[in-house]
Amino acid sequence: MKANHDGERIQTTLGDLVAALSDAAFELYEDERGAYLLASLALEEILKRAPVGKTEAEKLSAETFPEGAIFH
């Protein structure tokens, strides 16, 4: 099943995302450990479902080096 990623995109940083998830988790849990555990699980799910795009550097690298090239 392919997810539809054509919806609205939000430009943010990883730090801002972690802070927002932590704030939301602390609204639900007074226990610090539980709040951080919830925030980490939420972040994991978000990152698992995130579409993977290629940056310009990755595109250039793919064109320059053959697939399966091994660097030592």
C-alpha distance (Angstrom), angle and dihedral (degrees) to the residues before:
residue distance angle dihedral
M1 . . .
K2 3.79 . .
A3 3.78 117.7 .
N4 3.78 120.0 -132.8
H5 3.80 107.6 -118.2
D6 3.80 96.1 171.0
G7 3.80 93.4 101.8
E8 3.77 128.3 103.4
R9 3.81 114.8 -51.1
I10 3.75 124.3 -145.9
Q11 3.79 118.7 -148.2
T12 3.80 108.9 -141.4
T13 3.77 142.2 133.8
L14 3.77 127.4 -107.4
G15 3.81 89.3 -114.9
D16 3.81 91.8 54.8
L17 3.81 90.4 48.9
V18 3.81 92.3 50.7
A19 3.81 90.9 47.8
A20 3.82 92.4 49.8
L21 3.81 92.3 48.1
S22 3.81 91.2 47.5
D23 3.81 92.0 49.8
A24 3.80 91.2 50.4
A25 3.81 92.0 47.0
F26 3.82 91.9 50.8
E27 3.81 88.8 54.9
L28 3.81 87.6 61.3
Y29 3.80 101.4 36.6
E30 3.78 129.2 42.1
D31 3.80 89.1 -170.5
E32 3.82 108.6 90.3
R33 3.78 94.7 -148.3
G34 3.80 93.2 50.6
A35 3.80 92.2 47.2
Y36 3.79 93.6 51.8
L37 3.80 91.0 45.5
L38 3.81 90.8 53.0
A39 3.82 91.5 46.8
S40 3.81 91.5 49.8
L41 3.81 92.3 49.7
A42 3.81 91.0 49.2
L43 3.82 91.3 48.8
E44 3.80 90.6 49.4
E45 3.82 91.4 53.3
I46 3.80 92.6 47.0
L47 3.80 92.4 50.8
K48 3.81 93.0 45.5
R49 3.80 90.4 56.2
A50 3.79 97.3 41.5
P51 3.79 115.9 113.2
V52 3.78 113.8 -115.4
G53 3.78 114.6 -130.1
K54 3.76 130.1 -179.6
T55 3.78 122.6 -115.6
E56 3.78 121.3 -141.1
A57 3.82 89.9 -101.4
E58 3.80 91.3 53.6
K59 3.81 91.7 49.0
L60 3.81 91.1 50.2
S61 3.80 91.3 47.4
A62 3.82 91.5 50.5
E63 3.82 90.2 52.2
T64 3.81 94.1 45.8
F65 3.79 101.7 44.3
P66 3.80 125.0 44.7
E67 3.77 117.6 -115.5
G68 3.77 111.4 -92.1
A69 3.80 94.0 27.5
I70 3.80 111.0 156.9
F71 3.79 120.3 -144.7
H72 3.80 121.2 -161.5
